Amino acid sequence: MPRVVIFDETGDPDVLHIVEEPIADPGAGEVRIRIEAFGVNRLDQMARAGASPRPIRLPHARLGIEGTGVIDAVGPDVEGIEVGDAVMIAALPDADVRGAYADYTVVPVTAVVPRPPGASAIDAAALWVSYSTAYGALVEKAGMRPGDHVLITAASSSVGLAAIQIANQIGAVPIAVTSHSAKKDALLAARAATVIATDEENVAEAARRHTGGVGVDIILDSVMGPGLAELATAAKFGGTLITAGWLDPRPASFPVGALTIYRYMSFEHTLDPVVVRRIAAFLSAGLRFGALKPTIDKVFAFEDVVEAHRHLEKGQQIGKIVVTV
Ligand SMILES: NC(=O)c1ccc[n+]([C@@H]2O[C@H](COP(=O)([O-])OP(=O)(O)OC[C@H]3O[C@@H](n4cnc5c(N)ncnc54)[C@H](OP(=O)(O)O)[C@@H]3O)[C@@H](O)[C@H]2O)c1
């Protein structure tokens, strides 16, 4: 019988358990995916812990906004996709019902994109959410250009590492900010132009030093919290601050002054088929030329999904945590 990870109440990783259930048939406009691997995302952890920005339908909630696999069945009125096609899930706002932590899931055909040729299931499971978020925030929203200096916080997160690669792909200058100085070498190896560790230096001062006193063009921040206003002083006059996450759950101190500020949610782009096509083409090009390559921190087996969440919560990872099915 096919397996699904569910939770009946929110809480610690132990609330997750595996049940066996019959698989649903796809309805009109839907496809069924046999999942091969899924990425473990911070949004999954927030949903499980009771901190989701969207309401979660309990009990028997599913989990998982990201996954990859093979089309296993196609519903009526579906064109352009066939049984056997390898795909990635592009957007799953109702992951509590259709979540990818399972052997199978049924999703609207509009919620899938082709898996890039040559990408393994593990790489593909680590690709879409982090790269579409970094691309959407930096390119579509902030208008990143070649030569821009871009300050990227939580640099060893999967979004942070994707942002470093995308900045390099475009010809911008990625300045990585990490909370752990021990990760500096790994971030330089990941092709950050330079690394600022918040446990040993002041970010804004260091950023100004690295930009000849001018400040950076764009800040991509996934931490927020009370340090946000101070972080924003790393930007040049008229620069852009784009927030994409709130890893620090304390209230954020939004800056005032001559900055353009965006609060970014990737669903703004991943639910828009025109932008999804653009993202998919950009990612395929980057993979083809070797500019983009997902960083995998650790791969867990399906039975060890609770351990995968415990690992995420330690915050020691560099890159994506993936579970194979
Ligand atoms: N806006 C969107 O649509 C969207 C989509 C996807 C993800 N996100 C957000 O992007 C952020 C990164 O997500 P992810 O899944 O790539 O990351 P993740 O793997 O959960 O990131 C963990 C890393 O974040 C850094 N970090 C800094 N402050 C932290 C704190 N207070 N607690 C824990 N970690 C902290 C650490 O890296 P360092 O040691 O390098 O500091 C840590 O290794 C999250 O905030 C997530 O919610 C947003």
The ligand as a MOL file (V3000), in Angstrom:
LIG
                    3D

  0  0  0     0  0            999 V3000
M  V30 BEGIN CTAB
M  V30 COUNTS 48 52 0 0 0
M  V30 BEGIN ATOM
M  V30 1 N 9.7130 33.8140 0.2600 0
M  V30 2 C 9.5690 32.5810 -0.2060 0
M  V30 3 O 8.7250 32.3130 -1.0440 0
M  V30 4 C 10.4750 31.5080 0.3120 0
M  V30 5 C 10.5910 30.2900 -0.3320 0
M  V30 6 C 11.4920 29.3450 0.1730 0
M  V30 7 C 12.2040 29.6330 1.3270 0
M  V30 8 N 12.0350 30.8330 1.9350 0 CHG=1
M  V30 9 C 12.7620 31.2030 3.1350 0
M  V30 10 O 14.1320 31.2240 2.8410 0
M  V30 11 C 14.8460 30.9450 4.0390 0
M  V30 12 C 15.8370 29.8600 3.7580 0
M  V30 13 O 15.1240 28.6730 3.5200 0
M  V30 14 P 15.9090 27.3070 3.2630 0
M  V30 15 O 14.9210 26.2140 3.2760 0
M  V30 16 O 16.8010 27.5040 2.1200 0 CHG=-1
M  V30 17 O 16.8580 27.3370 4.5090 0
M  V30 18 P 17.3120 26.5020 5.6940 0
M  V30 19 O 18.0270 25.3510 5.1420 0
M  V30 20 O 16.2590 26.3260 6.6990 0
M  V30 21 O 18.3850 27.5820 6.2690 0
M  V30 22 C 19.1150 27.2990 7.3750 0
M  V30 23 C 20.2690 28.2710 7.4150 0
M  V30 24 O 19.8060 29.5910 7.6870 0
M  V30 25 C 20.7800 30.3090 8.4320 0
M  V30 26 N 20.2040 30.9890 9.5920 0
M  V30 27 C 20.4280 32.3020 9.9110 0
M  V30 28 N 19.7270 32.6380 10.9860 0
M  V30 29 C 19.0680 31.5510 11.3790 0
M  V30 30 C 18.1900 31.3030 12.4540 0
M  V30 31 N 17.8420 32.2750 13.3170 0
M  V30 32 N 17.7010 30.0530 12.5810 0
M  V30 33 C 18.0430 29.0810 11.7010 0
M  V30 34 N 18.8510 29.2790 10.6410 0
M  V30 35 C 19.3760 30.5020 10.5000 0
M  V30 36 C 21.8650 29.3250 8.7750 0
M  V30 37 O 22.8480 29.5780 7.7810 0
M  V30 38 P 24.1370 30.4460 8.1170 0
M  V30 39 O 24.8800 29.6020 9.1000 0
M  V30 40 O 24.8470 30.6010 6.8170 0
M  V30 41 O 23.7070 31.7520 8.6960 0
M  V30 42 C 21.2280 27.9640 8.5350 0
M  V30 43 O 22.1720 26.9920 8.1090 0
M  V30 44 C 13.8190 30.5630 5.0980 0
M  V30 45 O 13.5410 31.7090 5.8730 0
M  V30 46 C 12.6090 30.2150 4.2740 0
M  V30 47 O 11.3970 30.4150 4.9780 0
M  V30 48 C 11.2030 31.7670 1.4430 0
M  V30 END ATOM
M  V30 BEGIN BOND
M  V30 1 1 1 2
M  V30 2 2 2 3
M  V30 3 1 2 4
M  V30 4 1 4 5
M  V30 5 2 4 48
M  V30 6 2 5 6
M  V30 7 1 6 7
M  V30 8 2 7 8
M  V30 9 1 8 9
M  V30 10 1 8 48
M  V30 11 1 9 10
M  V30 12 1 9 46
M  V30 13 1 10 11
M  V30 14 1 11 12
M  V30 15 1 11 44
M  V30 16 1 12 13
M  V30 17 1 13 14
M  V30 18 2 14 15
M  V30 19 1 14 16
M  V30 20 1 14 17
M  V30 21 1 17 18
M  V30 22 2 18 19
M  V30 23 1 18 20
M  V30 24 1 18 21
M  V30 25 1 21 22
M  V30 26 1 22 23
M  V30 27 1 23 24
M  V30 28 1 23 42
M  V30 29 1 24 25
M  V30 30 1 25 26
M  V30 31 1 25 36
M  V30 32 1 26 27
M  V30 33 1 26 35
M  V30 34 2 27 28
M  V30 35 1 28 29
M  V30 36 1 29 30
M  V30 37 2 29 35
M  V30 38 1 30 31
M  V30 39 2 30 32
M  V30 40 1 32 33
M  V30 41 2 33 34
M  V30 42 1 34 35
M  V30 43 1 36 37
M  V30 44 1 36 42
M  V30 45 1 37 38
M  V30 46 2 38 39
M  V30 47 1 38 40
M  V30 48 1 38 41
M  V30 49 1 42 43
M  V30 50 1 44 45
M  V30 51 1 44 46
M  V30 52 1 46 47
M  V30 END BOND
M  V30 END CTAB
M  END
